[in-house]
Amino acid sequence: MNWKQRAQRLQKEVHVFYFAFKHPRVRWYARLVAACSAGYLFSPIQLIPNSIPVIGFSDDFLVLFVAAKVLQRIIPPEVLTECRELADAAEIRRKEEIRSTPALVAFVVIAGVWLVAAVGAGILMARYISPDKLP
C-alpha cells in the first residue's frame, strides 16, 4: 500500500469516527476519548513539541493510533458499520461535488485572482526597486 492509499484510508477512518462521534448510540466515554485525542492534536501545548523534526510528530501519530484502536473497541460494531456506510456515501458525494461545473468555475476564478494579484505585486515591487530610482 503506497502513501496516497494510506492517506485516503486515514481520511476515511477520520470520517467514520466523525460520524460515530455524532451517532446517538455511542456512549459518552467514547466521545470523551475522541474529543480528548482531537484536542491534544490541535493543542499548542504538547508533551513533545512539533518543532522537533521527527519525534515531534511521532507523539501525534501515537495519540491518533491509540485513540483509533480504543474507539474501535468501545464503539459497538454495528454502529461502526453504519458509520462506514455513511462515510462511503459522503465520499461519493464529495467526489461528485468536486467535479461539478460550479466548483470548477470557482477554482478557475480563484486561481486567476491569485495569479493577477501575484503578477501585480511583482510589477509593483519591480517598479519600487528599479535602478532608475537609485540615488
Backbone as JSON Lines, residues from 0, in Angstrom:
{"i":0,"aa":"M","n":[0.85,-1.17,0.0],"ca":[0.0,0.0,0.0],"c":[0.91,1.25,0.0]}
{"i":1,"aa":"N","n":[0.7,2.14,-0.96],"ca":[1.54,3.34,-1.03],"c":[1.0,4.43,-0.11]}
{"i":2,"aa":"W","n":[1.73,5.54,-0.06],"ca":[1.38,6.63,0.86],"c":[0.05,7.27,0.53]}
{"i":3,"aa":"K","n":[-0.25,7.38,-0.75],"ca":[-1.52,8.02,-1.14],"c":[-2.71,7.17,-0.68]}
{"i":4,"aa":"Q","n":[-2.61,5.87,-0.83],"ca":[-3.68,4.98,-0.39],"c":[-3.82,5.0,1.12]}
{"i":5,"aa":"R","n":[-2.69,5.07,1.82],"ca":[-2.74,5.14,3.29],"c":[-3.38,6.44,3.75]}
{"i":6,"aa":"A","n":[-3.06,7.54,3.09],"ca":[-3.64,8.83,3.45],"c":[-5.15,8.81,3.19]}
{"i":7,"aa":"Q","n":[-5.58,8.21,2.09],"ca":[-7.0,8.13,1.79],"c":[-7.72,7.24,2.81]}
{"i":8,"aa":"R","n":[-7.05,6.18,3.22],"ca":[-7.64,5.29,4.23],"c":[-7.76,6.0,5.57]}
{"i":9,"aa":"L","n":[-6.73,6.76,5.93],"ca":[-6.77,7.52,7.18],"c":[-7.87,8.58,7.13]}
{"i":10,"aa":"Q","n":[-8.03,9.23,5.99],"ca":[-9.08,10.22,5.84],"c":[-10.46,9.57,6.0]}
{"i":11,"aa":"K","n":[-10.62,8.38,5.45],"ca":[-11.89,7.69,5.58],"c":[-12.15,7.3,7.03]}
{"i":12,"aa":"E","n":[-11.13,6.83,7.74],"ca":[-11.3,6.46,9.14],"c":[-11.67,7.68,9.99]}
{"i":13,"aa":"V","n":[-11.07,8.82,9.69],"ca":[-11.41,10.04,10.41],"c":[-12.88,10.38,10.17]}
{"i":14,"aa":"H","n":[-13.32,10.21,8.94],"ca":[-14.73,10.45,8.61],"c":[-15.63,9.48,9.39]}
{"i":15,"aa":"V","n":[-15.21,8.22,9.47],"ca":[-16.0,7.22,10.2],"c":[-16.12,7.63,11.67]}
{"i":16,"aa":"F","n":[-15.0,8.05,12.28],"ca":[-15.05,8.44,13.69],"c":[-15.83,9.73,13.89]}
{"i":17,"aa":"Y","n":[-15.83,10.6,12.9],"ca":[-16.65,11.81,12.98],"c":[-18.13,11.45,13.03]}
{"i":18,"aa":"F","n":[-18.55,10.54,12.13],"ca":[-19.94,10.11,12.14],"c":[-20.28,9.35,13.42]}
{"i":19,"aa":"A","n":[-19.31,8.57,13.92],"ca":[-19.54,7.84,15.16],"c":[-19.68,8.81,16.33]}
{"i":20,"aa":"F","n":[-18.91,9.89,16.32],"ca":[-18.98,10.89,17.38],"c":[-20.38,11.49,17.46]}
{"i":21,"aa":"K","n":[-21.02,11.68,16.31],"ca":[-22.35,12.28,16.26],"c":[-23.48,11.25,16.44]}
{"i":22,"aa":"H","n":[-23.15,9.96,16.41],"ca":[-24.17,8.91,16.48],"c":[-24.79,8.84,17.88]}
{"i":23,"aa":"P","n":[-26.11,8.72,17.97],"ca":[-26.76,8.72,19.28],"c":[-26.47,7.48,20.13]}
{"i":24,"aa":"R","n":[-26.08,6.35,19.53],"ca":[-25.86,5.13,20.3],"c":[-24.43,5.01,20.83]}
{"i":25,"aa":"V","n":[-23.6,6.01,20.58],"ca":[-22.23,5.98,21.09],"c":[-22.23,6.54,22.5]}
{"i":26,"aa":"R","n":[-21.55,5.83,23.4],"ca":[-21.51,6.24,24.8],"c":[-20.69,7.5,25.0]}
{"i":27,"aa":"W","n":[-20.89,8.14,26.14],"ca":[-20.23,9.4,26.45],"c":[-18.72,9.24,26.56]}
{"i":28,"aa":"Y","n":[-18.25,8.11,27.06],"ca":[-16.8,7.93,27.23],"c":[-16.09,7.75,25.89]}
{"i":29,"aa":"A","n":[-16.79,7.23,24.89],"ca":[-16.19,7.15,23.55],"c":[-16.07,8.56,22.96]}
{"i":30,"aa":"R","n":[-17.07,9.37,23.2],"ca":[-17.0,10.77,22.74],"c":[-15.89,11.52,23.46]}
{"i":31,"aa":"L","n":[-15.7,11.21,24.74],"ca":[-14.65,11.84,25.52],"c":[-13.26,11.47,24.98]}
{"i":32,"aa":"V","n":[-13.08,10.2,24.63],"ca":[-11.79,9.76,24.05],"c":[-11.54,10.48,22.73]}
{"i":33,"aa":"A","n":[-12.56,10.56,21.88],"ca":[-12.41,11.25,20.59],"c":[-12.11,12.73,20.78]}
{"i":34,"aa":"A","n":[-12.83,13.37,21.68],"ca":[-12.62,14.81,21.91],"c":[-11.25,15.09,22.51]}
{"i":35,"aa":"C","n":[-10.82,14.26,23.45],"ca":[-9.5,14.47,24.07],"c":[-8.37,14.24,23.08]}
{"i":36,"aa":"S","n":[-8.48,13.23,22.24],"ca":[-7.41,12.99,21.27],"c":[-7.36,14.1,20.23]}
{"i":37,"aa":"A","n":[-8.52,14.56,19.77],"ca":[-8.53,15.68,18.82],"c":[-8.03,16.95,19.48]}
{"i":38,"aa":"G","n":[-8.41,17.14,20.73],"ca":[-7.92,18.31,21.45],"c":[-6.42,18.3,21.62]}
{"i":39,"aa":"Y","n":[-5.84,17.13,21.9],"ca":[-4.39,17.04,22.04],"c":[-3.7,17.34,20.71]}
{"i":40,"aa":"L","n":[-4.26,16.83,19.63],"ca":[-3.63,17.04,18.32],"c":[-3.63,18.51,17.91]}
{"i":41,"aa":"F","n":[-4.68,19.24,18.28],"ca":[-4.77,20.65,17.89],"c":[-4.25,21.6,18.96]}
{"i":42,"aa":"S","n":[-3.86,21.07,20.09],"ca":[-3.4,21.91,21.19],"c":[-1.99,22.44,20.93]}
{"i":43,"aa":"P","n":[-1.73,23.69,21.26],"ca":[-0.37,24.21,21.11],"c":[0.57,23.7,22.19]}
{"i":44,"aa":"I","n":[0.02,23.17,23.28],"ca":[0.82,22.63,24.37],"c":[0.83,21.11,24.24]}
{"i":45,"aa":"Q","n":[2.01,20.53,23.99],"ca":[2.13,19.09,23.82],"c":[3.33,18.58,24.6]}
{"i":46,"aa":"L","n":[3.34,17.26,24.83],"ca":[4.46,16.66,25.56],"c":[5.77,16.84,24.82]}
{"i":47,"aa":"I","n":[5.76,16.55,23.54],"ca":[6.94,16.73,22.7],"c":[6.57,17.76,21.64]}
{"i":48,"aa":"P","n":[7.23,18.92,21.6],"ca":[6.85,19.96,20.65],"c":[7.05,19.51,19.2]}
{"i":49,"aa":"N","n":[6.19,19.99,18.31],"ca":[6.27,19.63,16.9],"c":[7.46,20.26,16.21]}
{"i":50,"aa":"S","n":[8.15,21.19,16.86],"ca":[9.32,21.81,16.24],"c":[10.5,20.84,16.16]}
{"i":51,"aa":"I","n":[10.48,19.77,16.95],"ca":[11.5,18.72,16.83],"c":[11.1,17.87,15.63]}
{"i":52,"aa":"P","n":[11.97,17.77,14.61],"ca":[11.56,17.24,13.3],"c":[10.79,15.93,13.29]}
{"i":53,"aa":"V","n":[11.33,14.83,13.75],"ca":[10.66,13.55,13.61],"c":[9.9,13.17,14.87]}
{"i":54,"aa":"I","n":[10.53,13.37,16.0],"ca":[9.94,12.95,17.27],"c":[8.7,13.77,17.59]}
{"i":55,"aa":"G","n":[8.67,15.02,17.19],"ca":[7.54,15.89,17.49],"c":[6.24,15.41,16.87]}
{"i":56,"aa":"F","n":[6.31,14.84,15.68],"ca":[5.1,14.35,15.03],"c":[4.8,12.91,15.42]}
{"i":57,"aa":"S","n":[5.8,12.19,15.91],"ca":[5.56,10.79,16.27],"c":[4.6,10.68,17.45]}
{"i":58,"aa":"D","n":[4.65,11.62,18.4],"ca":[3.7,11.53,19.51],"c":[2.28,11.83,19.02]}
{"i":59,"aa":"D","n":[2.14,12.7,18.02],"ca":[0.81,12.95,17.44],"c":[0.26,11.68,16.78]}
{"i":60,"aa":"F","n":[1.12,10.99,16.03],"ca":[0.68,9.75,15.39],"c":[0.36,8.68,16.43]}
{"i":61,"aa":"L","n":[1.14,8.65,17.51],"ca":[0.89,7.67,18.56],"c":[-0.47,7.94,19.22]}
{"i":62,"aa":"V","n":[-0.77,9.19,19.52],"ca":[-2.07,9.53,20.11],"c":[-3.2,9.16,19.15]}
{"i":63,"aa":"L","n":[-3.03,9.48,17.88],"ca":[-4.05,9.15,16.88],"c":[-4.25,7.64,16.77]}
{"i":64,"aa":"F","n":[-3.16,6.9,16.76],"ca":[-3.23,5.44,16.63],"c":[-3.91,4.81,17.84]}
{"i":65,"aa":"V","n":[-3.49,5.22,19.03],"ca":[-4.08,4.66,20.25],"c":[-5.56,5.03,20.36]}
{"i":66,"aa":"A","n":[-5.9,6.27,20.04],"ca":[-7.3,6.68,20.1],"c":[-8.14,5.89,19.12]}
{"i":67,"aa":"A","n":[-7.63,5.65,17.92],"ca":[-8.38,4.87,16.93],"c":[-8.6,3.44,17.41]}
{"i":68,"aa":"K","n":[-7.58,2.83,18.0],"ca":[-7.72,1.46,18.5],"c":[-8.71,1.4,19.67]}
{"i":69,"aa":"V","n":[-8.64,2.37,20.57],"ca":[-9.57,2.39,21.7],"c":[-10.99,2.6,21.21]}
{"i":70,"aa":"L","n":[-11.18,3.51,20.27],"ca":[-12.52,3.78,19.75],"c":[-13.09,2.57,19.02]}
{"i":71,"aa":"Q","n":[-12.24,1.83,18.31],"ca":[-12.73,0.63,17.62],"c":[-13.21,-0.42,18.61]}
{"i":72,"aa":"R","n":[-12.61,-0.44,19.8],"ca":[-13.02,-1.43,20.81],"c":[-14.26,-1.01,21.58]}
{"i":73,"aa":"I","n":[-14.44,0.29,21.84],"ca":[-15.55,0.69,22.71],"c":[-16.8,1.12,21.95]}
{"i":74,"aa":"I","n":[-16.68,1.34,20.65],"ca":[-17.88,1.67,19.86],"c":[-18.46,0.35,19.36]}
{"i":75,"aa":"P","n":[-19.77,0.16,19.49],"ca":[-20.39,-1.09,19.02],"c":[-20.13,-1.33,17.53]}
{"i":76,"aa":"P","n":[-19.87,-2.59,17.16],"ca":[-19.54,-2.9,15.75],"c":[-20.62,-2.49,14.75]}
{"i":77,"aa":"E","n":[-21.89,-2.63,15.14],"ca":[-22.96,-2.26,14.2],"c":[-22.98,-0.75,13.97]}
{"i":78,"aa":"V","n":[-22.6,0.03,14.98],"ca":[-22.52,1.48,14.81],"c":[-21.36,1.83,13.87]}
{"i":79,"aa":"L","n":[-20.22,1.15,14.05],"ca":[-19.08,1.39,13.15],"c":[-19.42,1.02,11.71]}
{"i":80,"aa":"T","n":[-20.15,-0.08,11.53],"ca":[-20.55,-0.47,10.18],"c":[-21.45,0.59,9.55]}
{"i":81,"aa":"E","n":[-22.4,1.08,10.33],"ca":[-23.3,2.12,9.83],"c":[-22.53,3.4,9.5]}
{"i":82,"aa":"C","n":[-21.57,3.74,10.35],"ca":[-20.79,4.95,10.12],"c":[-19.85,4.8,8.91]}
{"i":83,"aa":"R","n":[-19.36,3.59,8.68],"ca":[-18.54,3.35,7.48],"c":[-19.37,3.55,6.21]}
{"i":84,"aa":"E","n":[-20.63,3.08,6.25],"ca":[-21.51,3.29,5.1],"c":[-21.78,4.78,4.88]}
{"i":85,"aa":"L","n":[-21.99,5.51,5.98],"ca":[-22.19,6.96,5.86],"c":[-20.94,7.64,5.3]}
{"i":86,"aa":"A","n":[-19.77,7.19,5.73],"ca":[-18.52,7.78,5.23],"c":[-18.33,7.48,3.74]}
{"i":87,"aa":"D","n":[-18.69,6.27,3.32],"ca":[-18.6,5.94,1.89],"c":[-19.53,6.82,1.07]}
{"i":88,"aa":"A","n":[-20.76,7.0,1.55],"ca":[-21.72,7.84,0.84],"c":[-21.24,9.29,0.79]}
{"i":89,"aa":"A","n":[-20.66,9.78,1.89],"ca":[-20.15,11.15,1.92],"c":[-18.98,11.33,0.97]}
{"i":90,"aa":"E","n":[-18.13,10.3,0.86],"ca":[-17.0,10.38,-0.07],"c":[-17.48,10.43,-1.52]}
{"i":91,"aa":"I","n":[-18.48,9.65,-1.84],"ca":[-19.03,9.66,-3.2],"c":[-19.64,11.02,-3.51]}
{"i":92,"aa":"R","n":[-20.4,11.59,-2.54],"ca":[-20.98,12.92,-2.74],"c":[-19.9,13.97,-2.91]}
{"i":93,"aa":"R","n":[-18.84,13.88,-2.12],"ca":[-17.76,14.86,-2.2],"c":[-17.07,14.8,-3.56]}
{"i":94,"aa":"K","n":[-16.85,13.61,-4.07],"ca":[-16.22,13.48,-5.38],"c":[-17.11,14.04,-6.48]}
{"i":95,"aa":"E","n":[-18.42,13.84,-6.35],"ca":[-19.34,14.4,-7.34],"c":[-19.36,15.92,-7.26]}
{"i":96,"aa":"E","n":[-19.3,16.48,-6.04],"ca":[-19.31,17.93,-5.87],"c":[-18.03,18.56,-6.4]}
{"i":97,"aa":"I","n":[-16.91,17.88,-6.24],"ca":[-15.64,18.41,-6.72],"c":[-15.64,18.5,-8.24]}
{"i":98,"aa":"R","n":[-16.28,17.55,-8.88],"ca":[-16.3,17.51,-10.34],"c":[-17.42,18.35,-10.94]}
{"i":99,"aa":"S","n":[-18.18,19.03,-10.14],"ca":[-19.3,19.81,-10.66],"c":[-18.78,21.06,-11.36]}
{"i":100,"aa":"T","n":[-19.58,21.6,-12.25],"ca":[-19.21,22.79,-13.02],"c":[-19.02,24.01,-12.14]}
{"i":101,"aa":"P","n":[-19.9,24.3,-11.17],"ca":[-19.65,25.48,-10.33],"c":[-18.35,25.39,-9.53]}
{"i":102,"aa":"A","n":[-18.0,24.19,-9.08],"ca":[-16.74,24.03,-8.34],"c":[-15.55,24.29,-9.25]}
{"i":103,"aa":"L","n":[-15.62,23.83,-10.47],"ca":[-14.53,24.06,-11.43],"c":[-14.42,25.54,-11.77]}
{"i":104,"aa":"V","n":[-15.54,26.2,-11.99],"ca":[-15.53,27.63,-12.29],"c":[-14.97,28.42,-11.1]}
{"i":105,"aa":"A","n":[-15.38,28.07,-9.89],"ca":[-14.87,28.76,-8.7],"c":[-13.37,28.57,-8.57]}
{"i":106,"aa":"F","n":[-12.88,27.37,-8.85],"ca":[-11.44,27.11,-8.78],"c":[-10.69,27.98,-9.79]}
{"i":107,"aa":"V","n":[-11.18,28.04,-11.02],"ca":[-10.52,28.84,-12.05],"c":[-10.53,30.33,-11.69]}
{"i":108,"aa":"V","n":[-11.65,30.82,-11.18],"ca":[-11.74,32.24,-10.8],"c":[-10.79,32.55,-9.65]}
{"i":109,"aa":"I","n":[-10.76,31.72,-8.64],"ca":[-9.87,31.95,-7.5],"c":[-8.41,31.89,-7.94]}
{"i":110,"aa":"A","n":[-8.06,30.9,-8.76],"ca":[-6.68,30.79,-9.24],"c":[-6.32,32.01,-10.09]}
{"i":111,"aa":"G","n":[-7.25,32.48,-10.91],"ca":[-6.98,33.67,-11.73],"c":[-6.77,34.92,-10.89]}
{"i":112,"aa":"V","n":[-7.6,35.09,-9.87],"ca":[-7.43,36.26,-8.99],"c":[-6.08,36.21,-8.29]}
{"i":113,"aa":"W","n":[-5.69,35.05,-7.79],"ca":[-4.38,34.92,-7.13],"c":[-3.25,35.18,-8.11]}
{"i":114,"aa":"L","n":[-3.37,34.7,-9.33],"ca":[-2.33,34.91,-10.33],"c":[-2.2,36.39,-10.67]}
{"i":115,"aa":"V","n":[-3.33,37.07,-10.88],"ca":[-3.3,38.51,-11.17],"c":[-2.7,39.28,-9.99]}
{"i":116,"aa":"A","n":[-3.06,38.9,-8.77],"ca":[-2.51,39.57,-7.59],"c":[-1.01,39.35,-7.48]}
{"i":117,"aa":"A","n":[-0.54,38.14,-7.77],"ca":[0.9,37.86,-7.69],"c":[1.67,38.62,-8.76]}
{"i":118,"aa":"V","n":[1.15,38.66,-9.98],"ca":[1.83,39.41,-11.05],"c":[1.8,40.9,-10.74]}
{"i":119,"aa":"G","n":[0.68,41.4,-10.27],"ca":[0.58,42.81,-9.91],"c":[1.56,43.18,-8.79]}
{"i":120,"aa":"A","n":[1.65,42.34,-7.78],"ca":[2.6,42.61,-6.69],"c":[4.03,42.56,-7.2]}
{"i":121,"aa":"G","n":[4.33,41.65,-8.12],"ca":[5.68,41.59,-8.7],"c":[6.01,42.83,-9.5]}
{"i":122,"aa":"I","n":[5.05,43.32,-10.26],"ca":[5.28,44.54,-11.05],"c":[5.48,45.74,-10.13]}
{"i":123,"aa":"L","n":[4.67,45.85,-9.09],"ca":[4.83,46.95,-8.13],"c":[6.18,46.88,-7.42]}
{"i":124,"aa":"M","n":[6.61,45.7,-7.06],"ca":[7.93,45.54,-6.41],"c":[9.05,45.9,-7.38]}
{"i":125,"aa":"A","n":[8.9,45.5,-8.66],"ca":[9.93,45.82,-9.64],"c":[10.02,47.33,-9.86]}
{"i":126,"aa":"R","n":[8.89,48.02,-9.9],"ca":[8.91,49.48,-10.06],"c":[9.51,50.16,-8.84]}
{"i":127,"aa":"Y","n":[9.24,49.63,-7.67],"ca":[9.74,50.22,-6.44],"c":[11.25,50.05,-6.32]}
{"i":128,"aa":"I","n":[11.77,48.93,-6.79],"ca":[13.19,48.62,-6.65],"c":[13.97,48.95,-7.93]}
{"i":129,"aa":"S","n":[13.35,49.51,-8.92],"ca":[14.01,49.72,-10.21],"c":[15.28,50.58,-10.06]}
{"i":130,"aa":"P","n":[16.29,50.35,-10.9],"ca":[17.57,51.04,-10.77],"c":[17.52,52.55,-11.08]}
{"i":131,"aa":"D","n":[16.52,53.01,-11.82],"ca":[16.48,54.45,-12.15],"c":[16.06,55.29,-10.93]}
{"i":132,"aa":"K","n":[15.57,54.67,-9.88],"ca":[15.2,55.41,-8.68],"c":[16.33,55.45,-7.65]}
{"i":133,"aa":"L","n":[17.44,54.78,-7.94],"ca":[18.57,54.82,-7.01],"c":[19.25,56.19,-7.04]}
{"i":134,"aa":"P","n":[19.81,56.65,-5.91],"ca":[20.44,57.98,-5.89],"c":[21.69,58.08,-6.68]}
